[in-house]
């Protein structure tokens, strides 16, 4: 009875808080100073048709670096906690798993290349259309997930995944540092020519940066999926 009363008081308090926020809410009739600057100057300064991309990759590039770092630490912690010894035990227990159905197996052969192609398209065209490195990397990792669902015993090279993740991360940092010396700051895309607005080869280094982020994110997600698959049932 006391627990229910406490929960009721908690919900009532939350209701009062949100009611106060709602009563004092007034919609903005125009963009604030920062938002207006982004809307008016992104095309001229950055050359990206997708304003969100320009903000994420250039204007707040340090935040993007932090997000990539958090994802890297997450993948590393997963690998460390699961461990290689447990992985081998998990693989031995999976020997008795039934084979996947013919529909799933055939479908994976058809869909995996298309999923990888879609992921690459999303992060390469992130400066032109909605999408980008994080979204494209997640799509690429979903292809790995489909292959694992088709064959839980499939072996993926941890070394190859680590190499892709490490190289893309180093080049990402390298481009960011070059922006300090050759342009206006960290991850400044103007180290490369801006190009023609709206074309594939435009927005300076943003397509390269997003491609590196896509590869890095895809490798990190894939690493976690592979580790979880190898330890399942242990």
N, C-alpha and C positions, 0 to 999 in steps of 0.2 A: 504493500500500500504506500509506504514511504517512497519507494523507488518510483512508482508511477506519479506521485505528487511532485517529486523532483523533476522528472521528465516533463511533466505538464508545465511547471514553472519555467523550465529551460525553453520550451517551445513558445511559451507566452512572451518571454524576454526577447527571443529572436523576432517574434512577430512585431513587437513594439519597435525594435531597432529598424526593421525593414519598413514599417509604417512611417517612421520618422524620415527615413531616406526618401521614400516615395513622395511624401508631402512636400519636401523641400526640393524635389527634382524639377528642373526646367531644361528643356532641350535647347542645345546651342543652335542659333540661327545661322552661324557661319563658323568656319574653321578657326582654331586658335592660331597664334602667330607661327608656331612651329609647323603645324599641319599645312598652313597656307604657303609657307616657304617650300615645303616638299612638293606640294601640288603645282606650284608655279615655276620651280627651278629644276626639278628632277630631269626633265627631258633635255634641257640645255646643259646642265652641269654634268650629269651622269650618262645621258644617252640611252637610258633604259625605258622601254615602253611600259614596263610593269613597275609602278612606283613602289610597291611593297618590296620587290626585289632590291631596288636601289637603297631603300632604308635599311634592310637587313644586312646586305653585303657591304655597303660602304658607310652610310651615315652612322650606323651602330654596329660596325664591324667587330669591335671588341666584345660586344654582347654575343655575337655569333660565335666568336672564338670560345667564349665561356660555355655556350651550349654544346659545342662540339667536344670540349674538354669533359663536361659532365657525362656525355654519352660514352666517351672513351673510358672514363673511370668506371662507369656502370658495367661495360663489357669486361673490363679487367677484373673487377670484383667477382663477377659471375664465374669467370674462368678459374680464378684462384679458389673460390669456395667449393666449386664442384670437383676440381682436381682431376688429374689424369688417371690415378689409380681407380677412382670410382667410375670413371668413364669406361675403362676396360671391363670392369665388372658388369656395368650396365649393358655393354655390347654383348657379353657372353649370355646374359639373361634374355636378350632379345632374339636369340637364335630360334626360339620356338614360336615366334610371332608368325601368324598366317600371312601369306602373300597378299598384296593388294589386288583388288579386282581389275579386270581387264579394262573396264571403262576408265578408271582412275589412271591406270598406267598409260593407256593410249592418249588420254586427254592431257596428261602432263607433258608428253613428247610434243604435242601441238602447242600447248599454252606457254611452256617455259620460255622458248625463244621470243614469243610475242610479249611476254611480261618483261623480259630483260630489255627488249627494244623499247617498250613503253617507258620503262624507268629511265633509260638513257635519253629518250626524247624529252621527258619532263624536266630533267635537270639541265640539259643542254639549252632548252628553250625557256628557261626560267626567267630570263630578262624580257621576254616577249609576251608570254602567256602565264596564267596562274600555275604555280608549281615552283620547283626549285630543287636544291640539293637534298634537303631533308625528305621531301615528299618522294623524289626520284629514288633516293637510297632505300626508303621503306618499300617501294614497289619492287626494286631489285631483290631485296631480302625476301619478299613474298614468293619469289620464284624458288628460292632455296627451301622455303617452308613447304611448297608444293612438292618438291622432289623428296623431301624427308617424309611427307605424308604418303607418298607413293612407295618409297622404300626406306623404312626406318633404319636399316642396316647400311645405307649408303655411306661411304667414307668420303669426307671432305678434308682436304689438307689444311690443318691449322697453320702451317708455315706459310702457305700461299695466301691465306686470308690475312695473316699478320703482315706479310710483305705489302699487300695492296693497301691495307690500312695505314701502315707506317709511311710508305712512299707518298700517298695522297696527303697525309697530314703534314709531312715535311715540306712538300711543294706548296701547300696551302699557307703555311707559316712563311715560307720563302717569298711568296708573292705579297703577303701582307707587309713584310719588312721592306721589300723593294718599293712599296708604296710610300714609305716614310722618306726614302732617299730620292726617288724619282718623281714623286707627285706630292700630294698634299697631306698624306697621313697613312696610318696603317690600313691596309686593304683598299687603298685608293685605286679605283679601276682605271685611272687615266695613265697608268704606266704603259698601256697599249692604246693605239688610236681609237677614238670613240666610234668612228665609222658612220655609216648612213643609218639614221634613226629608223627603227622598225625592221631592219634586216637581220639575218642570223648572225653575221659577223659585225656586231655593233656592241655598244655599251662597254667598250674597252675590255678589261680583264674579267668582267663579270661572268661570261660563259665558262671561262677556264676555272674560275673560283668555284662556281656552282658544280661543275663537273667533278672537281676534286672533293668537294663536300659530299656529293652524291656517292662517289666511290668509297669514301671514308665511312659515311653513315651506313651504306649497304654492307660493307665488310664488318662493321661492328655489330649490326643487327644479326647478320649471318653467323658471326662467331657465337653470339648468345644462343641462337637457335640450335646450332650444331652441338654446343656443349650440353644444352638441355636434352637433346635427342640421345646423346651418348650415355647420359646418366639415367634415363628413364627406366624405371623398374628396378633400380639398384637399392 
